[in-house]
Amino acid sequence: MRRMIALGLGAALFAGSALAIPPGPDEIGEFYFYYNATGQIVGQALMDCDGVLHETGIRTNRYSAGHLVCNPD
């Protein structure tokens, strides 16, 4: 019984940590800036108008997001 409880708690912790991943771009033209506790940019992510994902730095739970204007060809 204790083994089942430990297994259940372990699975819950793993699932909780998977949900804690900060969001990133999942649409064409979307971008994110990630900040540290003092407000400095420590990472950025962008899905460009061709659908290519570019990331630098680290993702944090402090972020801002926006959209580029992609002109049709």
Buried (B, 14 or more C-beta within 10 A) or exposed (E): EEEEEEEEEEEEEEEEEEEEEBEBBEEBBBBBBBBEEEEEBBBBBBBBBEEEEEBEEEBBEBBEEEEBEEEEE
